[in-house]
Amino acid sequence: MPVYSHSRLSTYENCPLQYKLSYIEEVELEEEEGIEAFLGSRVHDTLEKVYQDVMHSKLDPVEDVLSFFEELWAENWHDNIVIVRKEYTEEHYKATGLRCLSDYYKRYHPFDESKTLALEQLVTMEFRGYKLRGYIDRLSHKQNGHYEIHDYKTAKYLPRQAKFDVDRQLALYQIGVEEMWGDAESVDLIWHYLVHDKEIRSKRTPLEIERLKTDIISQIEIVEKAVAEDDFPPRESGLCGWCGFQVLCPSRAHIVKTKPLPINEFMKEPGVKLVNRYAELRQEKRDFIDRFEGELKRLEEALLAYSERNDVDIIRGSDKKLKITGYVKKKLPSKSDDERQRLDKLIMDSGKWMDVSDLNTSALLKAIQKDDFDPKLKEKIQKYLTEEEGYRISMSKLKDQ
């Protein structure tokens, strides 16, 4: 039985194929590391040192903190770090890390807002026989059973509060904290979005925690079913560009294999040639349809003008005849129109709302024609209706007459 974690479950949710390659087949990746992950690790390592020193009664000056970060950066930098966004360089990301740490230092110095209990604290839990674990960036304690779970993010995207209020990761860690420390009466979940110098807090009620346990069990059961059936389809998303398994993915392999080809080789590659020709034909088809529909529309307008000018409604051709039928259609005010709101209220107040299917035009027109429909209400409704003129063109075979 595997030990699950938030990241393991998230991998499956993001892409079942990535889950299979990572956790079942355990495919070893080339020694590549995204610059975003590298930046996050160095910032985390630096903040871990800051709080380790605080726990030993040592308060590091900001200059020492930033110098430590730069040393870590230099010591750990390697040639296989991948920068996907080519408009940014190593120096841009390094400067971002320095700014994150400087802002954090200014906000929280002297780091005594709570008592740090542990860094990278392992928490474990078990739901219905399924084992889970996770690592808390920083666990702190204030007073009287009040704990804080801190998580550090270097992502540039800052989600809305609503996302944090349903976040699974830290709420899962809360369950572990409450199981490991019996005096935990309340737990604050705290995210530090360092790029934005923002602190976001959230709490969970006992009912929300119970629902989370149920949801996690359900998600694990989905994964277990996929394992039993060996069903791991790829799932495309904006995260694909950062995936290390692209060459093994049927949705990405051709893209990544052809991307580095010189232009002359790229244009001769069989798959590229097939797609390009297909795209050309699709475009030709769209262009033809646009021209065809435009010509048809102009002919309809000419036929209508001919019909009105010559006072005829049937026009013959060589072996076909064409009939033009005019009509007047009742029309409701649009939903954004103030008149529509007043009409809605009128129908609701009359008790007829269910008879007209949420004020469907066809249903309303049928309803007001019924003998038992209130004549006075019908008269009021008629005031809101407008008429729209149009025409229909039908064609049939011309018979000898």
N, C-alpha and C positions, 0 to 999 in steps of 0.2 A: 504494500500500500504506500503510495507516494505521500510525501509531506507537502501540503499545499501552502501557498502564500498569496498575498495580494498580487504581486508581480506575475506569479505563475498563472493565476486566473485571468489577469488582464491580458497576458500574452494570448491565451485562447480566445478571449473576447475580441481582441484586435485582429487576430488571424489564426484560425485553427491549424493551417499548414505550418506556420512558424512555431506553434506549440509543439507539433509533432517532431519537427527537426531539432528543436531545442531540448525538449524534455524526454522524448521517447527514443528517438534515434541518436540523440546527443551528438549531432554533427559538429565537428570542430571547425570553427571559422578561421579564416586567415587572420593574422595578427593585425587587425585594423581596429581603430577606436575613433568614434565620432568626436569632433572638437567640443560639441556641447556636453557630452559625457565627461570628457577630460576636464573641462572647465568646472563642471559640477563636483567632480571628485576632489580637485585641488582646493576648492572653496570649502567643501565639507571637512577635508583634512585640516585645514587651517583653523576653522571654528572649533573642531575637536581639540586642537592644541590649546586654544584660548581657554576653553572651559576645563580642560585637564589641569592647566596651570592654576586657574581660579580655585579648583578643588584642592589644590596644594598651597593655597594662600599666596599665590603669585599672580600679580596683575601686570600683564604685558603692555608696554607702551604701543601705541598704534603703529609707530615706525617699525617695531620689531615684528608685529603681526604681518604687515605688508611685505617686509623683507622675507619672512618665512614663506609666504605664499610664492614670492618670486623664486626662491630657492627650490621649492617643491616643483614649480613649473619647469624650471630648467633641468632638474634631476630626472623628471619623469617624461619629458618630451621625447618623442621618437618619430621616425620617418613614416610610420604607418597611421598617423593621425589624419583622419579624413575631414576636410572642410567642404561640405556640400554647397554652401552659399558662397560662390566664388567672389562675390563683391566684398567679402570680409577676409581679413588676413589673421594670422596668429596674433599679431599685436593688438588687433581690435578686441579679440576675445580675452586676451590677457588684461587689457585695460578695463574691460567689463568686470573681470574678477576683482581687480584692485578697487574699483568703485563700489562694488557690492560690499566688500569687507570694510571699507572706509565708512560707508553709510551705516552699516550695522554697528560698527564700533561707536560711532557718534550717538546712535539711538539708545544703545543698551549699556554703555560704560557707566558704572564699574561692574556690570554683570551680576548685580545682587538683587534683581527683581524677584528671584526665587532661588531655592537651593537645588543645585544640580545633583541628582542622585546617580545618574549613569549616562554614559555616552555609547552609542551603538548598542543599546540594550536589547538582548534577545528576549522575545516574549513568545510563549507557546500556548496553544489552546487545543481543545478537541471538541468537535461537534458530531454527535451521532457516529462515533467511530472514525471520523475523518480528522486527521491531525493537520494543524496549521502552525505557522511560525512567521515571525517578522522581526525586523530590527528598527528600534526607535532611534532617530538621530540624537535626540536629547530628552531625557526624562527628568523632570524637576518637581519639587514639592514646595508648596507655600506654607500651609498651616492646617491643622485640624482635618487631616485626610483629604486635602485638596491637591490633586496632582495635575501636572501639565505635560502634554505630549507635544514636542516640538519637531517640526519637519522643515528642512531647508530646501528651497527650490531656486534654481538659477534660470528657469525658463523665462522667455521674454513675454509669453502669453499669460495674462492675468485673468483667470476665470471670475465669473460673478459669484456673489455670496451663495446663491442657490446651489451651486455645484459643491461648495464646501459643506453645506448642510446635509448633503446626501453622500458625501465622500466615504468610500468603503475602507480605505487603507488605515487611516488613523482611528476610525471607529473600531476596526478590528483590533488594533493595538490596545484600545481602551479595554476591550474584553480581556486581553491578556494581562493588563495591569491590574484589573479588578480581581482576576483569579490569583495573581501572584502576591498581591498585597491586600490583605483583608481589610485594612483600615481605609481603603479608597472610597470616600463618600461622594466625591465629585471629581470629574476629569474634564479639563479644558483641552480641546484639540486646537493646536496653533500651527499655522503655516507661515513661514517667513519667505515672501517672494522678494528675494534680495535685489534683483534687477530693478524692481520698482520701489524698493525700500518700504514695503508694505507688510503689515502683520494682519492676518485674518484669523478670526477665532470662531469656533462653533462648539456646540455641546450636543449630547445625545440623551434622550430620555430612556428609561428602562424599556418602554414599549418599542422604541426605535431600535434598541440593541437586540431585542428578541426577534424583531422583523429581519434585522441584518443577518442573524444566525440562520434563519429560515432561507433567506435569499442565497447565502453562501452555500448552504447544503444543496439547494436546487442547482446552483451553478456547477458545483462539483459533480453532481449526478449527471449533468449534461456532458461534462468532460469525460466522465467514466463511460458513458454510453458511446461517445465518439471513439474512445479507445477500444471498446469491445467490438465496434463495427468497423474500425479502421477508417473512419470518415473524417477527413481533415482537409476540406477544400480551402484554397487560398481566398483571402478577402482583401480586395484592393482598398486602399485609403491613402490619405496624405502622409502616412507613416512609411509607406513602401520605400521611399528614397533613402531611408535610414536603416533599412533591414539588411543584415549581413548575409541573408540566404537568397538574394535575388537571382543568382545564377541557377538555383535549384527550383525556382518557382515558375510554373507554366505561364503565369500572368506577367512576369518580369524578365524572364531569361533572355528572350529575343531583344528586348529593349536595351538591357545592359551589355549584351554581347555585341550589338551593332553600333552602339553609341560611340565607342572610341575609333571606329574604322575611318580611314581617310575617305574623303568625299567620293573619289572615283570608285573605291571598293564598296562603299556604302550603297551607291546608286545601282551597282551591279548585283548586290546581294539578292538572292531569289525571293525571299520573303518581302523585302522592301519593294522590289519590282511588282510583285503581286498586289500589295496594298496600294501602291501608287496608281496602278492601272485601275483598280477597283474604285479608288477615290475619284479618278478622272471620269469614269463612266457614271458614277453616282451624281457628280456635279453636272455632267451633260444632261442626265435625266431631269435633274431639278430645273436646269435652264430651259429645257424643252417644255416641261410642264408649265413653268412661268409664262413662256411665250404663248403656249397653247391656251392657257386660261385667260391671258390678256386678250388674245384674239377672239376667243369665245365671248368674253364680256362685251367687247366692242360690237360684235355681231348681234348680241341680244339687245343692246341699246339701239342699234340701227333698225332691227326688226320692230321694236316697240315704237320707234319714231315713225316707221313706215305704216304700222297698223293705225296709229293715231291720225296720221296725215291723210290716209286713204279711207278711214272709217271702216276698217275690216278687222276681224279677229282671227280669220283663217287665211293663211298665205300658202300657196302651193309652190312646190319645186318640181323637178323633173319627175320624180317618182315618190315623193314624200309630201305631206302637207303638215303645216305647223300651226298650232292653235295657241293663241295668247289669251290667258284668262286673268283679268284683274281681280283683286280682292282687297277688302278692308279688314284689318286685324285689330282687335282690342289690345291695348297695351297698358301694363301697370307702371306706376312711377318706379324708377330705379331704387335699389335698396339704400343708396346714399342720399336720396332725395328726401327733404323734410316732409313732402306730401306722402311719401311711402310710410313714414313713421306714424303720421296721423291716420292713414288708412289702416295700418296694423292695429292701432289702438281701437279704432272703430269696430273692426271685426272681432277683436278680443272681447271688448265690452259687450258685444251683442251675443256672445256665446257661440259664435259660428266658426271659431278658429279651426277646430278639429275637422270641420266639414270641408275645408278648402286646402287641406294638406300643406300647412305652413305657408299659406298665401301663394299657392301655385296658380298661375294665370288661368290655365285650362280648368283646374278644379273650381276656381272662383266663378268663372263664366258659366260653368255647368250648374253650379249651386244656385246662382241668382235666377236661372231659368226655371227652376222647380216651382210648382204651384204653391208649395207651402212656405216659400221664402218670403219673409216680411217685405211687403211692397215699399214701405217707407225706408227700410234699410237698403233695399235695392236701389232706390232713387239716390240715396246718399252715396252709395258705392259708385254709381254711374258717373258722378261728378269727378271721381279720381281717374277714370279710365280715359285714355286718349286713343285716337285711331291712327293706324299706320297703313299706308297704301303700299301695295306691291303687285307683282305679277308672277304668273307661272307660265312656263313654256313647255308644251308637250308636243311630241312628234309621232305621227303614225303614217302607215303606208297609204299612198294615194290610190284609191280604187277608181276604176273606170266608171264614169257616171254620164 
